[in-house]
Amino acid sequence: MSTATDSPTDSPTGFPADSRSGSPVGSPAPDRSPAPEHLEPGQGPVTQAGPALTAELRAHLDGPFGEVREHCRALDAATFGPPSAPLPMDEHRSRVTAQLAALAAEPYAARGFPEHQGGTARYGEAVAAFEMLGHTDLSLFVKAGVQWGLFGGAVSLLGTSRHDHLLPRITSGELQGCFAMTETGHGSDVQSLLTTATFDPATDEIVVHSPVPAARKDYIGNAARDGRLAAVFAQLVVDGESRGVHCVLVPIRDESGTPARGVTIEDCGPKLGLAGVDNGRLLFDHVRVPRTNLLGRYGDIRDDGTYTSPIDNPGRRFFTMLGTLVRGRISVAGGAGAAARSALAVTTTYAAGRRQFAAPGTEEETTVLDYRTYQRRLLPRIATAYALQLAQHELVSAMDDVLAGRATSEEDQRRLETRAAGIKVLTTRHATDTIQECRELCGGAGYLWANRLAALKADTDIFTTFEGDNTVLLQLVAKSLLGEYQATFGDLDTAGIVRFGARLVGGTVIERSSARGIIQRLVDAAPGRDEDVTFGIRGTQLRLLREREAHLIEGLARRLRRATAPGADAFAIFNATQDHLVEAATAHVERTVAETFAASVESCSDDEARAVLARVCDLYALSTIERHKAWYLEHDRLSPARAKALTALVNEVCAELRPYATTLVDAFGIPEGLLTTEMSGTA
């Protein structure tokens, strides 16, 4: 069942202590087998697994929020875990509503709000706790996200002091609400929403209206059953003039659950997953609310009926308003990562015990985890889970700095939004692909509800869509990169593109973390393209990822330069480059995740854990490069011989990490009560 391939070395580990022979990256190679690989000093083979190693890896993965994660691990799995069997929709919704009430008694929700609104202003801890819900029933994860992240976040971050009294009731769960942004006719294009909120000076009220069927608020969590108040995004009209999209609080039910006058509520009904979330649709027929229901931090109506805003430019005002809600996107990434780790833990435990087919001459069947194909499908995904969780820590810490007021510049906010978009894309795609792969790796057993993978697969499928469609978000990332270029060099001329590429490879565009010096040292220490290069050197791995990113963005800038020519159809040119935009953005995020992982390895103080992390980091970086091997060959960054060596080396790293597979997933720290399946202990 294992596959034969050229081996880059005769060493049993695949990593001799010191060898620099081999063809330079990108240069023609003679027709011979790839040369042995090289590892930097201190990157030798890992030794043995044990409880101490698991604890060190867990502490490293928990990052700066270990205490709150441990607190979450102590939550009762029977109360907050997924149902043991599929439930009827209404029953599942009732169960999740009860779970939300139990969760409200914990301190987590209050940590996401400032002290003057009744919270404790520990934003990073709130998001870390929310991430841990990704190991429980994902319907609870989404329900809590709607209540405290989206609805509560809108009131907290878009409202003014006149709305502060609502937050304690929202935090406690007494006042349940929903976040009514998406419309049937407009999803990602928020700026073009059709719902109107027209100020009536005669009554000092705002009239919220759905003028056409396409203005129906669609797929609104908490709307079909439990929500009482909706944060409705609509075009604000004052004195007959549209002021752009703003947010207004609109009661949609009374205390008895009866729809409010002028509000039509429909149930979205059964969905592919997340059966415990009451998604609904809202239509408004000239619903009147007090003027003070406008969440007016970035655009308000004075007592005299005039419109005022601290931001004059409508476009800048709109993006500033949406930018404050970035926490939801960050939280979705965290939950997706947690769900993927749950699937990996279930599958790895199964694979360590499951045996199938005996080798010739033996009677004992082989553990499926010992097959090369199985290792290849599983271990790089475990490495990616490590990389993304460490990148998530950096993202949450940056968010905490912005929300706590330690990072206050527009550049800080833009960088956070860009990073959040990119990490959300990679993590949700990783979850979707990984859970599917885990289902297949577990065979028919993985298809059974009792083994968790069926629910994880169904519940996370939507994660690539909500809180920003992934393809749209990648375009946002690419535009941010190009915006950085234009801000620095102005015109998209040839000289500017070259300087931009050099600056990008230097690691200073978009990402300016404290670890940049460490990463630059690693890259600088790697041999150049005209020297003998081996993939085992961390700096070489990072340089290859940087080169791909730089080349893609430089090429994109050249293509878009045509849009500035007189008479050019700028939209047609932009539309024709969308595939290029997406690929460039993906390369950027992959590079930043790899660099975050590499810096994290450097910061690990425990020698044994550091050795394991180093090898896991190797696997993430090398498998990422291998996934784009065709690009490196097409652009003469790798010779065919070096490409073969890369594939062989990934195989060797997988084989070396195989004895540590269960240790690596045990370090995720998922409560045992959430991992119990029929497959547990399969022999």
N, C-alpha and C positions, 0 to 999 in steps of 0.2 A: 504493500500500500504506500510505502514511502517512495519518493521520486528521486531518481539519480540525477546528479548535476555536477558540473565541474567544481572541484573544491579548491579554494584559494590557498590552502595551506595543508601541510601534513600534521600540524599540531592538533591534538585531540580537542582542544578548546577553540581552535581557529584563531587564537590571538597570541602569537609569539611575542616575547618580551620586547624585542627591538629589531625591527627589520624595515629598511627604507627602500628596498628594491621595488620595481613596478613601473608601469607606463605612466607618464604624466597624464593627468586628467585633460581630456580634450585633444590630445595629440595622437597621431597615428601610432599603432602598436604593431610589432612584428607578430607573425602568426605563431603564437605559442600560448601555453596555458598561462592564466593570470598569475602574477607574482604573489608571494605571501603578503598578508596585510600587516599593518603596524598599529600599535596602540600606544598612547602616551604613557609615560611612567605613572604608576598608580592606578592604571585602568586594567590591571590584570584580572584573571578569572575570579568570580565570586566564590565564596567558600561554602558555608553550610547554612541551612535554614533552621529557624527555631523560634520560640516565643519571644525572645529578646529582639530578634531581627524584625518580627512582625510588629512589635510595639514601636520600634524606632521608625519603621516605614509608616505606620499609622500616624504617629506624631508629626512626621514630615508632611504627610498628605493632608492632615487636618489644618495645617498652616496656622495663621494667627488667631483662628477662632476655635481652637481645640476644646475649650471649656464648654462652649455652648453646644458643640457637636456631641460631647459626652453626655450632656444633660438631655439632649434629644434621644440619644441611644437608650436612655433609661425609661422613655415613654412606653406605656403598655402596648405591646404589639397587638394584643387581642382587641384593644379599643380603636387603635389608629390604623391597623393593617388592612389589607384588602380582604374582601369577602372570600370565603373558602370555595364558593361556587357562584356562578352568575346569578344575579338577583333580578327580579322584575324591575323595570325602570323606576316606578314610583317608590318601591321599597328601597332601592339603592339610593335614591335621592334623599329619602328620610334618614337613612343611615348616615349619609355624609353630612347632612344638616346637624345631626346629633354629634358627629365627630367634630364639626366646626365649633359647636358650643363647648365641647370639652377642651378643645385647643385654645379657646378664648380665655380659659382659666389659667393658662400657662403665661409666662412673661414675654413670649416672643413678639407678639403683635405690637405691644407698646414700644418695643425697642426701635421700631421703624418710624417713630414720630418724634418731633422735637418736644422739649419739656414744656413749653408754653401751650402745647396742645394736649397735654396729659401724658406724653410719652417719656421715654428715657434717652432718646437720641443716641442709640447704639446701632446705627444703620447697618454696618457690616455684619454684626451679630444677627440682626433680624433676617438678612438675606441668607446667611449661613444656615440658620435654623430652618428657614423656608426650603432651602436646598435639600435638607435631610428628609423633608416630607416626600421627596421624590422616591424614597425607598418604601413608602407606605402606599395607601390607595391613592393613585394619581388623580382620582376625582376630588379627593380632599385637597391635594396639592393645588389644583386649579381653582377650586371653590375658595380656598384661603387666599389665593393670589388675586382673585377678583375682588373679594371683600376688603382686604387690607392693602394689597399692592396697587390695584387699579382704581377702585372706587375710593378707598381711603387716601391713596396717593394723590388722586386728582383734587380732593377737598383740601388736603394738606399743602400741596405744592402750587396749586393754581388759585386757591382761595385767599381771602384776606382775614383780618382779625374778626370780622363779623361771622366767620364760619368756624372759628376755633372751637366753639362750644359743642359742635357736632362730633369732634374727634373722639372724646371719651366714649360716647355711645357706639361709634363705629368700632373702636378697639375692643370693646367688651362684647361685640356681636349683637347688642340690643337693636341697633339700627343697621339693617342689612341693605346693601345697595348694589348697583351694577354700573358698568362702564359702557355707555352707549355711543360708541364711535362708528364702528363699521356699518355701512349701509348696503342694501341689496345691489345698488348700482355703483358704489364706490367702496373699495376695500383699502388698498394701499394708498390710493390717491385721496388722502384726507383733506387736502386743500380744496377739493372740488365737491365736498359734501353738499347735499341738496336740502337737508333740513334747515329751516330758518328759525331764528329767534329775533323777533321784531319788537323793538321798544315802543310802547304806547304811552306817550307822556300824559295823556288825559287821565289814565288810571294808575300811572307809575308802575306798570307791569310789563313783563316780557311775554310775548305770545309765541309759543313754540308750535311749529306746524310742519307736517310732512306734505309738501305740495304735490308730489307725484308718487306712484307706487315704488319707484326706484329709491325713494328717500326713506323707505322702511329701515329701521335699525335692525340689523340681522345678526344672528348667532351670539346674542348678548347673554353671557353667563349670569346666573342668578335672577334672570328676568322672568322665566316661565313660572316660578313658584314662590321664591322667598324674598325677592327684592322689594323694598318699599320706596326707595329713592334712587333716581338714576342721574348720573353725571352725563348729560347729553351734549354732544358736540354738534354745533350748528353754526350757520352763517349769521353773525350778529348784524342786524340792520338798525341804525340809529339815524333819525332825520332823513330817511329814505336812502341812506348811503350804506353799502355793505362795508363792514369793518373786518371782514375775514372770519375765520373759524374761531369761536370761543366756546367755553363750557358753561352750561347752566344746570342747576339742580332742579329736577322735575319729579314731584311725587308721582308714582305710578300705581300705588295701592294704598288703601287705608289700613287701619290696624286689623280689620277683619279679613283682609286679603282681597277685598273687592277692588277691581280696577278703578282708578281715578277717572273723573269725568273727562272725556275727550281722549282718553288713552285706550288704545286697542292692544291687547296682549295676546300673542299666539305662542304656542309651544313648538319648538323646532322638532320635537319628537325623538325617536331613537336615532342614534348616531353610530358610527363605526366603533367608537370607544367612548370613554368618560361618561358612562351611563349615569353616574351619580351627580352630574352637573346639569342643572336645569336651564339649558340654553333656550332663549326665547326671542321673539320678534316684537318690536314696538312701533306703533304708528301714533302720531299726535295730530289731533284735529283742533287747532287753535286753542291749545292748552295755555291758560294764563297762570303765571307765577309772579311773585314779587320781584321787583327790580333787583333787590338785594340777593336773590338767588344766583345772580351772575357771579361766577368765580373770577374775580376781577383783578388778580395780581398783575396781569400783563395787559389788561384792557378793561376799563370799568366805565360805568355811567354815573356821573355825579348827581347830587340831589337836584340840581337845576336841569337835569336831562341832557347834559352835554357829555360827549365821549372823551375819555382821557386815557392815555397810555404812557408808560415810561419809555417805550420803544416806538419811535416815530415810523420806522420803515415797516410796512405790513408783513413783508416776507420774513424779515429778521424776527419780528414779533412772533409769527407763527412757528418758526423753527425753534425759537427759544422756549416757547410754551411746550412744544412736543418734547424738546430735549430734557425738560425737567422730569419727564415720565420714563426715563431710561431704565429705572430700577426694574420695571416689569420685564423688559427684554433680558436683563442680567439674570433675573430670577428664573426665567424660562430656560436659559442655558444651564443654570445650576441644576434644575430639576431633571432636564434631559440627561445630563451627565450622571446623576444619581441613578436614574432608571437603567442606563446602559451598564453601570457598575453592578446593579442588582442582577441583570441578565448574565454578565460575565462571571459573577460569583456562583450563580446557580449552575451554569454550564461547566465551569472549571471543576467544581466539586463533583459533578456527574462524570466528567471525563477522567478524573483521577481514579475513579473506582470501576468504571465501565470497561469490560474486556470483550474483545471480539477478534477472532481468527488467531490461530496459533502459528508461530513460525515453523518452518520445516524442521523436523527432528525434535520438536518439543511438544509437550502435552499442555502446558499452560498457555492460555490465550493472552494476547498482548493488550495492554491497557491502551485505549484509543488515544490518549494523550501522547503516547510514544510514537504515533505515526506522524511522519513529516507533514503530510497534508493537513492534519488536524492542528498541529503546532502553527503551521503557516496561517491558518484561518483564525486562530484564537489569540496567539501571543502578541502579534502586532496590534490587535485591538485593545488588549490589556495595556500595552505601552501607550497607545493613544489616550486611553482613559486616564492614565497618570499625567500625561502631558496636558490634557485639557483641564483636569482638576487643579493643577498648579497654575495654569493660566487664569483659571477662574478666581483663584485667590488674589492674583495681581489686579484683576478687574474689580473685584469687590472692594479691595483696599482703596483703589482709585475712586470708586463711587463714594465710599465712606468719607474720603477727603473732600470731595465736592459737596456732599450733602451737609457735612459738618462745618463747612466754611473754611477749611484749611487750604483748599485750592479754589480760587475765586475767579480766575481769568476766563475769558471766552475760549481761549485756546485749551484750557483744562477741560472745559465742558465739551468742546468739539472732539477732543482726543478721546474722552470717555465714550461719547456716542459712537465714534468710529470703532473703537475697540469692542464695545458691547455688541455692535452689529456683527462684526467679524466672528467673535467667539460664539455668539448665538448660532450663526450659520454652521460653523464647524461642529459644534457640540450636538445640535439637533440632527444634523445629517449623520454624524457618528452614531447617535442613538438609534435612528431608524435602520441604518445598515447593520449595526452590530446586533441588535435584537433579532433581526431577520436571520443573520448568520448563526446566532446562538440557537435559534429555533431549529435550523437545519442540522447543526452539529449534535443536537440532542435527538435527532430522528423523530419518530412518531411520538416519543415521550414528550418532546418539546411542544407538541400540538395540544397536549392536555391542559385544561384550565388549572388543574391542581399543581402544575409545575411553574406557574407564574408567567411564563414567556408569552402565552396567548394574550393575557391582559396587558402586559407591558407593550407588546407589539401594537395592539389596538389603541391603547390610551396615548401612546407617544406619537402616533402617525401624524397628528395635527400639529405637532410642535414645529414642524418645518414651515408651517403656514402662519399660525397666529403670533402676535407680537412682531409682525413684520415678515412678509414672504421672503424666503431665503434668497431668491434670485434678485429681488429688489434691494435687499440689504447689501448684497455684494456690490451692486452698482453704487450704492451709497458709499461703501468703503473706497471703491475706485475713484469716485468723484472727490472724496476727501484727499486722496493721494495727489490727484491732479490739481486740486485747489492749493495744496501745499507747494506744488511746482510753480503755479502761476504767481502765488504770493511771493515766492523767492526770486523768480527769474523773469516774471512778466510774460513776454511773448514766447510762444512755443517755437523758438528758433533752434537751429542745430546745435549751436554752442551751448545754449541753455540746457538742452536735453542731455548733452554729455556731462555738464556740471551736475545736473540733477541726478543722473545715474551714479556719479561718483559719491554724491552726498548720501544717496539712498544706501549704497553698499557700505558706507561708513556708519550706517545705523542710526542716523540722526533725524530721519523723516518720520513723523507721527509718533514713534515710540522714543521717549526720552527717560527711560527708567533708570534707577540708581544702579541697576545691574549692567548697564551698557558698557561700562569700562571693563568688566569681567569678560563680556562677550567679545569685545574688540580685541582684548588680549589673546583670547583663544583663536580668533580668526587671523590675527597678525602672526601668530606662532606657526600657522599651517604653511607648508610649502606652496609656492605659487604654481600657476598652470604650467610654467616652463620647467618645473622641477619634478622629481619623483613624488607622486602623491598617492596616499593610501586612504581608504575610507574609514579606517579606524581612528583617525585623528579628528577630534571634535571640531577643530577649526575648519577642516576641509568640509565636513558635513554642513556646517553653517554657511560656509562660503558658497557652496553649490546652491543652497536654498536662496541665498542673497542674489546670486548671479541670475537665477531664473526670474526672481521678482523684478530686478532692475531691468533686465532685457524686455520683459513684458510691458512694464510701465513706459520705458523709453519708446518702444514701438507704438504703444497706444497714443502717446503724446504726438508722435509724428503723424499718425493717422488723423487725429483730431485737429491737427494744425490746418488741415484743408477746410475745416468748418469756418475758419476766420477769413477765408478768401472772399473777395467781393462777389456777390451773387451766389454764393454757395448755399445749398440747402442744409443748414446746420442740423436740423432734426434727422434728415435722411442719413447724414454722415454719422451722427451719434447712434442712430438705430442700427446701422450697419456694423458698428463696432461693439455692440452689446456683448457678444460672446467673448471678445477680447477683454472688455471691462471685467466680466465675471472671472475670467481666468487670472487676470492680473491681481484682482482683489483676493482670490483664493491663495495665490502664491504669497501675497503679503501676510495674510493671517497665518498660514502654515509656517512661514519664517519666524514670525514673532512668537508663536507658540513654542517652536523648537528652541529659540533663544531663551525664553522664560524657563523652560525645562533645564537647559544647560546651566543657566545661572543658579537654579535651585540646587542642582547637583553640587555645584561649587560651594554652596552655602551649608551643605549638610556636614555636621560635625562628627557624626558617628561613622567610623571607618567602614564597618561592615555594611551598614545601610547605604553609605555613599557608593560603595562598589556595586551593589545591586542597582541602585538608581542610575549609575553611570551606564550600565549595560542596558537597562530599560530605555534610557535616553538614546543610546546607540540605535536600538531597534526602532524607536519612533522616527528618528531622523533618517536612517537608512531606508526604512520601508516607505517613507514619504518620497524620498528621492527615487526609489525604485518605481513607485506608482507613476512617476512622470518620466520614466526612462526613455520613452519615445521622444519626448521633447529634448532631452539632453543629447540624444543621438542626432536628431534632426539639426540641432544648433551647434554641433561639433563640440559640445562640452564633455562628452564621454566617447571614447573609442569603443568599438564592439567588444574588444577584449575586457576593457574595464567594466562595461555593462554586465558581462557575464560574471565577472568577479563580484560585482555588487550583489547580484542575485544569490550567488553562492554564500556570500558573507551573511546575508539576511538569514539564510538557512542555518548557518552555524550559530548565530546569536540566538535563534529560536531554540536550537538544541541545547545551548548552554543554559538558557533560562527555564527550560522545561522542569527541572527539579524544584524550581522556586515558584511554579505557577500557583499552587494553592496558597503559599505564603503571600504572594502579590495580591491576590483577591481577598485574603483574610485581612490584609492591611487596610482594605476599604472601610472596615469597621461597621459593617452592616449588621444590625442586631439579628441574632440567630433566629428569633421568632418570626422574622420577615423573610427568612431563607428556607424554612422547612418546606420540603416538597416530597412528592412520591419518589423522586429520583435520588433523594439523599441516601447515601450509603450504598448505591447500586453496585453490585459486584458481578 
